[in-house]
Amino acid sequence: MTDLKPWQHQQPDEGRAHFLNRLMHSCYRCGHRENDLGALAKHEDRCADDDTKIGCSA
């Protein structure tokens, strides 16, 4: 799994459950976090799929 973004990796001090919860609530394109999954889905729709984050309001 070398194509993962830095925020998609489990941190050394992070438990598995916390890691999976963080991933579930993070934008897969930019790493922006939202507690509300509906808000996250809207964010991901707006977020650009590149490193410039053009269109991303994070």
N, CA, C, O and CB atoms as a CASP TS submission, in Angstrom:
PFRMAT TS
TARGET T0000
AUTHOR 0000-0000-0000
METHOD Language model
MODEL 1
PARENT N/A
ATOM      1  N   MET     1       0.827  -1.187   0.000  1.00  0.00           N
ATOM      2  CA  MET     1       0.000   0.000   0.000  1.00  0.00           C
ATOM      3  C   MET     1       0.873   1.252   0.000  1.00  0.00           C
ATOM      4  O   MET     1       0.849   2.021   0.961  1.00  0.00           O
ATOM      5  CB  MET     1      -0.942  -0.003   1.207  1.00  0.00           C
ATOM      6  N   THR     2       1.620   1.459  -1.037  1.00  0.00           N
ATOM      7  CA  THR     2       2.499   2.616  -1.114  1.00  0.00           C
ATOM      8  C   THR     2       1.826   3.832  -1.722  1.00  0.00           C
ATOM      9  O   THR     2       2.418   4.911  -1.730  1.00  0.00           O
ATOM     10  CB  THR     2       3.718   2.274  -1.906  1.00  0.00           C
ATOM     11  N   ASP     3       0.608   3.698  -2.232  1.00  0.00           N
ATOM     12  CA  ASP     3      -0.077   4.824  -2.852  1.00  0.00           C
ATOM     13  C   ASP     3      -0.957   5.594  -1.869  1.00  0.00           C
ATOM     14  O   ASP     3      -1.772   6.415  -2.288  1.00  0.00           O
ATOM     15  CB  ASP     3      -0.912   4.338  -4.006  1.00  0.00           C
ATOM     16  N   LEU     4      -0.808   5.343  -0.582  1.00  0.00           N
ATOM     17  CA  LEU     4      -1.589   6.047   0.430  1.00  0.00           C
ATOM     18  C   LEU     4      -1.005   7.431   0.688  1.00  0.00           C
ATOM     19  O   LEU     4       0.208   7.629   0.624  1.00  0.00           O
ATOM     20  CB  LEU     4      -1.639   5.237   1.734  1.00  0.00           C
ATOM     21  N   LYS     5      -1.887   8.383   0.982  1.00  0.00           N
ATOM     22  CA  LYS     5      -1.468   9.731   1.359  1.00  0.00           C
ATOM     23  C   LYS     5      -0.971   9.674   2.804  1.00  0.00           C
ATOM     24  O   LYS     5      -1.306   8.739   3.531  1.00  0.00           O
ATOM     25  CB  LYS     5      -2.646  10.771   1.197  1.00  0.00           C
ATOM     26  N   PRO     6      -0.178  10.658   3.228  1.00  0.00           N
ATOM     27  CA  PRO     6       0.378  10.622   4.590  1.00  0.00           C
ATOM     28  C   PRO     6      -0.671  10.471   5.692  1.00  0.00           C
ATOM     29  O   PRO     6      -0.432   9.761   6.670  1.00  0.00           O
ATOM     30  CB  PRO     6       1.163  11.874   4.839  1.00  0.00           C
ATOM     31  N   TRP     7      -1.832  11.125   5.553  1.00  0.00           N
ATOM     32  CA  TRP     7      -2.861  11.055   6.596  1.00  0.00           C
ATOM     33  C   TRP     7      -3.625   9.736   6.576  1.00  0.00           C
ATOM     34  O   TRP     7      -4.436   9.482   7.466  1.00  0.00           O
ATOM     35  CB  TRP     7      -3.836  12.205   6.439  1.00  0.00           C
ATOM     36  N   GLN     8      -3.379   8.897   5.580  1.00  0.00           N
ATOM     37  CA  GLN     8      -4.079   7.621   5.481  1.00  0.00           C
ATOM     38  C   GLN     8      -3.311   6.478   6.147  1.00  0.00           C
ATOM     39  O   GLN     8      -3.731   5.322   6.084  1.00  0.00           O
ATOM     40  CB  GLN     8      -4.330   7.287   4.027  1.00  0.00           C
ATOM     41  N   HIS     9      -2.202   6.801   6.776  1.00  0.00           N
ATOM     42  CA  HIS     9      -1.405   5.798   7.480  1.00  0.00           C
ATOM     43  C   HIS     9      -1.739   5.833   8.971  1.00  0.00           C
ATOM     44  O   HIS     9      -2.036   6.889   9.529  1.00  0.00           O
ATOM     45  CB  HIS     9       0.114   6.039   7.254  1.00  0.00           C
ATOM     46  N   GLN    10      -1.684   4.675   9.597  1.00  0.00           N
ATOM     47  CA  GLN    10      -1.907   4.604  11.038  1.00  0.00           C
ATOM     48  C   GLN    10      -0.699   5.206  11.744  1.00  0.00           C
ATOM     49  O   GLN    10       0.443   4.890  11.412  1.00  0.00           O
ATOM     50  CB  GLN    10      -2.150   3.133  11.504  1.00  0.00           C
ATOM     51  N   GLN    11      -0.957   6.078  12.720  1.00  0.00           N
ATOM     52  CA  GLN    11       0.104   6.714  13.486  1.00  0.00           C
ATOM     53  C   GLN    11       0.629   5.729  14.529  1.00  0.00           C
ATOM     54  O   GLN    11      -0.120   4.872  14.996  1.00  0.00           O
ATOM     55  CB  GLN    11      -0.403   8.018  14.161  1.00  0.00           C
ATOM     56  N   PRO    12       1.911   5.840  14.900  1.00  0.00           N
ATOM     57  CA  PRO    12       2.498   4.882  15.849  1.00  0.00           C
ATOM     58  C   PRO    12       1.765   4.803  17.187  1.00  0.00           C
ATOM     59  O   PRO    12       1.691   3.730  17.787  1.00  0.00           O
ATOM     60  CB  PRO    12       3.931   5.244  16.102  1.00  0.00           C
ATOM     61  N   ASP    13       1.222   5.924  17.661  1.00  0.00           N
ATOM     62  CA  ASP    13       0.551   5.944  18.965  1.00  0.00           C
ATOM     63  C   ASP    13      -0.971   5.828  18.853  1.00  0.00           C
ATOM     64  O   ASP    13      -1.689   6.133  19.806  1.00  0.00           O
ATOM     65  CB  ASP    13       0.906   7.219  19.704  1.00  0.00           C
ATOM     66  N   GLU    14      -1.460   5.392  17.704  1.00  0.00           N
ATOM     67  CA  GLU    14      -2.893   5.360  17.422  1.00  0.00           C
ATOM     68  C   GLU    14      -3.415   3.923  17.431  1.00  0.00           C
ATOM     69  O   GLU    14      -2.882   3.057  16.737  1.00  0.00           O
ATOM     70  CB  GLU    14      -3.188   6.025  16.067  1.00  0.00           C
ATOM     71  N   GLY    15      -4.451   3.680  18.214  1.00  0.00           N
ATOM     72  CA  GLY    15      -5.071   2.360  18.232  1.00  0.00           C
ATOM     73  C   GLY    15      -5.822   2.091  16.934  1.00  0.00           C
ATOM     74  O   GLY    15      -6.172   3.020  16.207  1.00  0.00           O
ATOM     75  N   ARG    16      -6.066   0.824  16.650  1.00  0.00           N
ATOM     76  CA  ARG    16      -6.723   0.438  15.391  1.00  0.00           C
ATOM     77  C   ARG    16      -8.118   1.065  15.257  1.00  0.00           C
ATOM     78  O   ARG    16      -8.470   1.565  14.188  1.00  0.00           O
ATOM     79  CB  ARG    16      -6.833  -1.093  15.303  1.00  0.00           C
ATOM     80  N   ALA    17      -8.903   1.042  16.324  1.00  0.00           N
ATOM     81  CA  ALA    17     -10.263   1.594  16.268  1.00  0.00           C
ATOM     82  C   ALA    17     -10.227   3.101  15.995  1.00  0.00           C
ATOM     83  O   ALA    17     -11.008   3.600  15.185  1.00  0.00           O
ATOM     84  CB  ALA    17     -11.015   1.310  17.588  1.00  0.00           C
ATOM     85  N   HIS    18      -9.332   3.823  16.663  1.00  0.00           N
ATOM     86  CA  HIS    18      -9.210   5.269  16.447  1.00  0.00           C
ATOM     87  C   HIS    18      -8.749   5.553  15.021  1.00  0.00           C
ATOM     88  O   HIS    18      -9.254   6.472  14.377  1.00  0.00           O
ATOM     89  CB  HIS    18      -8.223   5.893  17.464  1.00  0.00           C
ATOM     90  N   PHE    19      -7.804   4.778  14.531  1.00  0.00           N
ATOM     91  CA  PHE    19      -7.297   4.919  13.162  1.00  0.00           C
ATOM     92  C   PHE    19      -8.425   4.748  12.140  1.00  0.00           C
ATOM     93  O   PHE    19      -8.568   5.567  11.232  1.00  0.00           O
ATOM     94  CB  PHE    19      -6.179   3.891  12.894  1.00  0.00           C
ATOM     95  N   LEU    20      -9.216   3.699  12.281  1.00  0.00           N
ATOM     96  CA  LEU    20     -10.305   3.447  11.335  1.00  0.00           C
ATOM     97  C   LEU    20     -11.372   4.535  11.417  1.00  0.00           C
ATOM     98  O   LEU    20     -11.928   4.939  10.396  1.00  0.00           O
ATOM     99  CB  LEU    20     -10.935   2.074  11.601  1.00  0.00           C
ATOM    100  N   ASN    21     -11.660   5.013  12.632  1.00  0.00           N
ATOM    101  CA  ASN    21     -12.631   6.093  12.795  1.00  0.00           C
ATOM    102  C   ASN    21     -12.112   7.377  12.141  1.00  0.00           C
ATOM    103  O   ASN    21     -12.870   8.089  11.483  1.00  0.00           O
ATOM    104  CB  ASN    21     -12.931   6.334  14.293  1.00  0.00           C
ATOM    105  N   ARG    22     -10.830   7.668  12.319  1.00  0.00           N
ATOM    106  CA  ARG    22     -10.237   8.856  11.708  1.00  0.00           C
ATOM    107  C   ARG    22     -10.313   8.767  10.193  1.00  0.00           C
ATOM    108  O   ARG    22     -10.657   9.746   9.531  1.00  0.00           O
ATOM    109  CB  ARG    22      -8.778   9.028  12.158  1.00  0.00           C
ATOM    110  N   LEU    23      -9.996   7.607   9.638  1.00  0.00           N
ATOM    111  CA  LEU    23     -10.070   7.431   8.185  1.00  0.00           C
ATOM    112  C   LEU    23     -11.497   7.610   7.671  1.00  0.00           C
ATOM    113  O   LEU    23     -11.717   8.224   6.627  1.00  0.00           O
ATOM    114  CB  LEU    23      -9.545   6.049   7.792  1.00  0.00           C
ATOM    115  N   MET    24     -12.459   7.071   8.407  1.00  0.00           N
ATOM    116  CA  MET    24     -13.858   7.138   7.988  1.00  0.00           C
ATOM    117  C   MET    24     -14.363   8.582   7.959  1.00  0.00           C
ATOM    118  O   MET    24     -15.261   8.911   7.184  1.00  0.00           O
ATOM    119  CB  MET    24     -14.731   6.296   8.925  1.00  0.00           C
ATOM    120  N   HIS    25     -13.794   9.430   8.790  1.00  0.00           N
ATOM    121  CA  HIS    25     -14.248  10.811   8.903  1.00  0.00           C
ATOM    122  C   HIS    25     -13.292  11.800   8.240  1.00  0.00           C
ATOM    123  O   HIS    25     -13.355  12.997   8.522  1.00  0.00           O
ATOM    124  CB  HIS    25     -14.424  11.173  10.356  1.00  0.00           C
ATOM    125  N   SER    26     -12.408  11.319   7.364  1.00  0.00           N
ATOM    126  CA  SER    26     -11.435  12.174   6.680  1.00  0.00           C
ATOM    127  C   SER    26     -11.630  12.119   5.176  1.00  0.00           C
ATOM    128  O   SER    26     -11.924  11.066   4.612  1.00  0.00           O
ATOM    129  CB  SER    26     -10.007  11.759   7.039  1.00  0.00           C
ATOM    130  N   CYS    27     -11.462  13.274   4.532  1.00  0.00           N
ATOM    131  CA  CYS    27     -11.511  13.344   3.076  1.00  0.00           C
ATOM    132  C   CYS    27     -10.359  12.521   2.509  1.00  0.00           C
ATOM    133  O   CYS    27      -9.214  12.686   2.929  1.00  0.00           O
ATOM    134  CB  CYS    27     -11.440  14.821   2.580  1.00  0.00           C
ATOM    135  N   TYR    28     -10.648  11.652   1.575  1.00  0.00           N
ATOM    136  CA  TYR    28      -9.608  10.808   0.995  1.00  0.00           C
ATOM    137  C   TYR    28      -8.707  11.590   0.057  1.00  0.00           C
ATOM    138  O   TYR    28      -7.639  11.104  -0.315  1.00  0.00           O
ATOM    139  CB  TYR    28     -10.230   9.641   0.255  1.00  0.00           C
ATOM    140  N   ARG    29      -9.113  12.788  -0.333  1.00  0.00           N
ATOM    141  CA  ARG    29      -8.294  13.592  -1.239  1.00  0.00           C
ATOM    142  C   ARG    29      -7.341  14.524  -0.504  1.00  0.00           C
ATOM    143  O   ARG    29      -6.185  14.661  -0.906  1.00  0.00           O
ATOM    144  CB  ARG    29      -9.181  14.398  -2.149  1.00  0.00           C
ATOM    145  N   CYS    30      -7.811  15.178   0.582  1.00  0.00           N
ATOM    146  CA  CYS    30      -6.973  16.194   1.233  1.00  0.00           C
ATOM    147  C   CYS    30      -6.759  15.957   2.726  1.00  0.00           C
ATOM    148  O   CYS    30      -5.915  16.620   3.329  1.00  0.00           O
ATOM    149  CB  CYS    30      -7.588  17.548   1.038  1.00  0.00           C
ATOM    150  N   GLY    31      -7.499  15.030   3.342  1.00  0.00           N
ATOM    151  CA  GLY    31      -7.338  14.750   4.762  1.00  0.00           C
ATOM    152  C   GLY    31      -8.221  15.575   5.683  1.00  0.00           C
ATOM    153  O   GLY    31      -8.168  15.401   6.900  1.00  0.00           O
ATOM    154  N   HIS    32      -9.034  16.470   5.129  1.00  0.00           N
ATOM    155  CA  HIS    32      -9.955  17.284   5.929  1.00  0.00           C
ATOM    156  C   HIS    32     -10.854  16.363   6.747  1.00  0.00           C
ATOM    157  O   HIS    32     -11.335  15.350   6.238  1.00  0.00           O
ATOM    158  CB  HIS    32     -10.810  18.224   5.021  1.00  0.00           C
ATOM    159  N   ARG    33     -11.083  16.713   8.019  1.00  0.00           N
ATOM    160  CA  ARG    33     -11.903  15.872   8.896  1.00  0.00           C
ATOM    161  C   ARG    33     -13.241  16.513   9.190  1.00  0.00           C
ATOM    162  O   ARG    33     -13.340  17.723   9.392  1.00  0.00           O
ATOM    163  CB  ARG    33     -11.173  15.592  10.197  1.00  0.00           C
ATOM    164  N   GLU    34     -14.266  15.685   9.212  1.00  0.00           N
ATOM    165  CA  GLU    34     -15.634  16.093   9.562  1.00  0.00           C
ATOM    166  C   GLU    34     -16.244  15.010  10.434  1.00  0.00           C
ATOM    167  O   GLU    34     -16.107  13.823  10.138  1.00  0.00           O
ATOM    168  CB  GLU    34     -16.508  16.340   8.281  1.00  0.00           C
ATOM    169  N   ASN    35     -16.919  15.410  11.509  1.00  0.00           N
ATOM    170  CA  ASN    35     -17.648  14.442  12.330  1.00  0.00           C
ATOM    171  C   ASN    35     -18.925  13.991  11.644  1.00  0.00           C
ATOM    172  O   ASN    35     -19.351  12.846  11.796  1.00  0.00           O
ATOM    173  CB  ASN    35     -17.975  15.037  13.696  1.00  0.00           C
ATOM    174  N   ASP    36     -19.530  14.892  10.891  1.00  0.00           N
ATOM    175  CA  ASP    36     -20.781  14.623  10.180  1.00  0.00           C
ATOM    176  C   ASP    36     -20.454  14.012   8.815  1.00  0.00           C
ATOM    177  O   ASP    36     -19.852  14.672   7.968  1.00  0.00           O
ATOM    178  CB  ASP    36     -21.630  15.932  10.016  1.00  0.00           C
ATOM    179  N   LEU    37     -20.845  12.762   8.602  1.00  0.00           N
ATOM    180  CA  LEU    37     -20.512  12.089   7.341  1.00  0.00           C
ATOM    181  C   LEU    37     -21.199  12.728   6.144  1.00  0.00           C
ATOM    182  O   LEU    37     -20.668  12.677   5.035  1.00  0.00           O
ATOM    183  CB  LEU    37     -20.889  10.624   7.418  1.00  0.00           C
ATOM    184  N   GLY    38     -22.365  13.325   6.342  1.00  0.00           N
ATOM    185  CA  GLY    38     -23.033  14.042   5.259  1.00  0.00           C
ATOM    186  C   GLY    38     -22.228  15.260   4.832  1.00  0.00           C
ATOM    187  O   GLY    38     -22.080  15.532   3.641  1.00  0.00           O
ATOM    188  N   ALA    39     -21.706  15.994   5.818  1.00  0.00           N
ATOM    189  CA  ALA    39     -20.861  17.156   5.519  1.00  0.00           C
ATOM    190  C   ALA    39     -19.568  16.711   4.846  1.00  0.00           C
ATOM    191  O   ALA    39     -19.064  17.390   3.952  1.00  0.00           O
ATOM    192  CB  ALA    39     -20.547  17.950   6.809  1.00  0.00           C
ATOM    193  N   LEU    40     -19.034  15.575   5.274  1.00  0.00           N
ATOM    194  CA  LEU    40     -17.819  15.055   4.647  1.00  0.00           C
ATOM    195  C   LEU    40     -18.073  14.690   3.193  1.00  0.00           C
ATOM    196  O   LEU    40     -17.239  14.968   2.332  1.00  0.00           O
ATOM    197  CB  LEU    40     -17.299  13.835   5.413  1.00  0.00           C
ATOM    198  N   ALA    41     -19.201  14.077   2.913  1.00  0.00           N
ATOM    199  CA  ALA    41     -19.531  13.712   1.529  1.00  0.00           C
ATOM    200  C   ALA    41     -19.625  14.961   0.654  1.00  0.00           C
ATOM    201  O   ALA    41     -19.147  14.960  -0.480  1.00  0.00           O
ATOM    202  CB  ALA    41     -20.862  12.922   1.476  1.00  0.00           C
ATOM    203  N   LYS    42     -20.240  16.026   1.176  1.00  0.00           N
ATOM    204  CA  LYS    42     -20.326  17.282   0.422  1.00  0.00           C
ATOM    205  C   LYS    42     -18.941  17.868   0.197  1.00  0.00           C
ATOM    206  O   LYS    42     -18.638  18.368  -0.886  1.00  0.00           O
ATOM    207  CB  LYS    42     -21.216  18.298   1.158  1.00  0.00           C
ATOM    208  N   HIS    43     -18.098  17.804   1.231  1.00  0.00           N
ATOM    209  CA  HIS    43     -16.732  18.303   1.097  1.00  0.00           C
ATOM    210  C   HIS    43     -15.989  17.538   0.004  1.00  0.00           C
ATOM    211  O   HIS    43     -15.342  18.144  -0.852  1.00  0.00           O
ATOM    212  CB  HIS    43     -15.980  18.188   2.437  1.00  0.00           C
ATOM    213  N   GLU    44     -16.081  16.211   0.033  1.00  0.00           N
ATOM    214  CA  GLU    44     -15.377  15.395  -0.959  1.00  0.00           C
ATOM    215  C   GLU    44     -15.864  15.682  -2.373  1.00  0.00           C
ATOM    216  O   GLU    44     -15.086  15.594  -3.323  1.00  0.00           O
ATOM    217  CB  GLU    44     -15.553  13.915  -0.643  1.00  0.00           C
ATOM    218  N   ASP    45     -17.147  16.026  -2.524  1.00  0.00           N
ATOM    219  CA  ASP    45     -17.669  16.390  -3.841  1.00  0.00           C
ATOM    220  C   ASP    45     -17.024  17.674  -4.355  1.00  0.00           C
ATOM    221  O   ASP    45     -16.817  17.826  -5.559  1.00  0.00           O
ATOM    222  CB  ASP    45     -19.190  16.555  -3.784  1.00  0.00           C
ATOM    223  N   ARG    46     -16.703  18.605  -3.439  1.00  0.00           N
ATOM    224  CA  ARG    46     -16.100  19.880  -3.819  1.00  0.00           C
ATOM    225  C   ARG    46     -14.580  19.817  -3.926  1.00  0.00           C
ATOM    226  O   ARG    46     -13.972  20.635  -4.616  1.00  0.00           O
ATOM    227  CB  ARG    46     -16.486  20.938  -2.824  1.00  0.00           C
ATOM    228  N   CYS    47     -13.976  18.867  -3.260  1.00  0.00           N
ATOM    229  CA  CYS    47     -12.521  18.820  -3.118  1.00  0.00           C
ATOM    230  C   CYS    47     -11.852  18.343  -4.406  1.00  0.00           C
ATOM    231  O   CYS    47     -12.272  17.355  -5.008  1.00  0.00           O
ATOM    232  CB  CYS    47     -12.131  17.903  -1.955  1.00  0.00           C
ATOM    233  N   ALA    48     -10.824  19.047  -4.812  1.00  0.00           N
ATOM    234  CA  ALA    48     -10.079  18.665  -6.015  1.00  0.00           C
ATOM    235  C   ALA    48      -9.230  17.438  -5.721  1.00  0.00           C
ATOM    236  O   ALA    48      -8.796  17.225  -4.589  1.00  0.00           O
ATOM    237  CB  ALA    48      -9.190  19.834  -6.514  1.00  0.00           C
ATOM    238  N   ASP    49      -9.002  16.652  -6.733  1.00  0.00           N
ATOM    239  CA  ASP    49      -8.217  15.431  -6.587  1.00  0.00           C
ATOM    240  C   ASP    49      -6.776  15.682  -7.030  1.00  0.00           C
ATOM    241  O   ASP    49      -6.235  14.970  -7.876  1.00  0.00           O
ATOM    242  CB  ASP    49      -8.844  14.276  -7.406  1.00  0.00           C
ATOM    243  N   ASP    50      -6.168  16.716  -6.434  1.00  0.00           N
ATOM    244  CA  ASP    50      -4.754  16.982  -6.715  1.00  0.00           C
ATOM    245  C   ASP    50      -4.134  17.707  -5.532  1.00  0.00           C
ATOM    246  O   ASP    50      -4.836  18.064  -4.586  1.00  0.00           O
ATOM    247  CB  ASP    50      -4.588  17.817  -8.016  1.00  0.00           C
ATOM    248  N   ASP    51      -2.833  17.928  -5.576  1.00  0.00           N
ATOM    249  CA  ASP    51      -2.123  18.518  -4.446  1.00  0.00           C
ATOM    250  C   ASP    51      -2.383  20.009  -4.277  1.00  0.00           C
ATOM    251  O   ASP    51      -2.080  20.559  -3.218  1.00  0.00           O
ATOM    252  CB  ASP    51      -0.656  18.289  -4.604  1.00  0.00           C
ATOM    253  N   THR    52      -2.934  20.680  -5.281  1.00  0.00           N
ATOM    254  CA  THR    52      -3.187  22.110  -5.160  1.00  0.00           C
ATOM    255  C   THR    52      -4.443  22.388  -4.352  1.00  0.00           C
ATOM    256  O   THR    52      -4.613  23.498  -3.847  1.00  0.00           O
ATOM    257  CB  THR    52      -3.307  22.741  -6.535  1.00  0.00           C
ATOM    258  N   LYS    53      -5.318  21.415  -4.217  1.00  0.00           N
ATOM    259  CA  LYS    53      -6.571  21.521  -3.473  1.00  0.00           C
ATOM    260  C   LYS    53      -7.464  22.619  -4.039  1.00  0.00           C
ATOM    261  O   LYS    53      -8.266  23.194  -3.303  1.00  0.00           O
ATOM    262  CB  LYS    53      -6.290  21.789  -1.997  1.00  0.00           C
ATOM    263  N   ILE    54      -7.346  22.917  -5.313  1.00  0.00           N
ATOM    264  CA  ILE    54      -8.218  23.906  -5.936  1.00  0.00           C
ATOM    265  C   ILE    54      -9.653  23.404  -5.818  1.00  0.00           C
ATOM    266  O   ILE    54      -9.946  22.267  -6.188  1.00  0.00           O
ATOM    267  CB  ILE    54      -7.824  24.158  -7.436  1.00  0.00           C
ATOM    268  N   GLY    55     -10.527  24.227  -5.315  1.00  0.00           N
ATOM    269  CA  GLY    55     -11.913  23.836  -5.113  1.00  0.00           C
ATOM    270  C   GLY    55     -12.161  23.238  -3.746  1.00  0.00           C
ATOM    271  O   GLY    55     -13.304  22.935  -3.401  1.00  0.00           O
ATOM    272  N   CYS    56     -11.117  23.062  -2.964  1.00  0.00           N
ATOM    273  CA  CYS    56     -11.243  22.495  -1.628  1.00  0.00           C
ATOM    274  C   CYS    56     -11.396  23.627  -0.625  1.00  0.00           C
ATOM    275  O   CYS    56     -10.590  24.557  -0.612  1.00  0.00           O
ATOM    276  CB  CYS    56     -10.020  21.606  -1.279  1.00  0.00           C
ATOM    277  N   SER    57     -12.409  23.557   0.203  1.00  0.00           N
ATOM    278  CA  SER    57     -12.644  24.607   1.195  1.00  0.00           C
ATOM    279  C   SER    57     -12.115  24.226   2.571  1.00  0.00           C
ATOM    280  O   SER    57     -12.465  24.858   3.568  1.00  0.00           O
ATOM    281  CB  SER    57     -14.127  24.915   1.287  1.00  0.00           C
ATOM    282  N   ALA    58     -11.277  23.202   2.631  1.00  0.00           N
ATOM    283  CA  ALA    58     -10.746  22.739   3.914  1.00  0.00           C
ATOM    284  C   ALA    58      -9.885  23.790   4.570  1.00  0.00           C
ATOM    285  O   ALA    58      -9.357  23.564   5.659  1.00  0.00           O
ATOM    286  CB  ALA    58      -9.945  21.467   3.729  1.00  0.00           C
TER
END
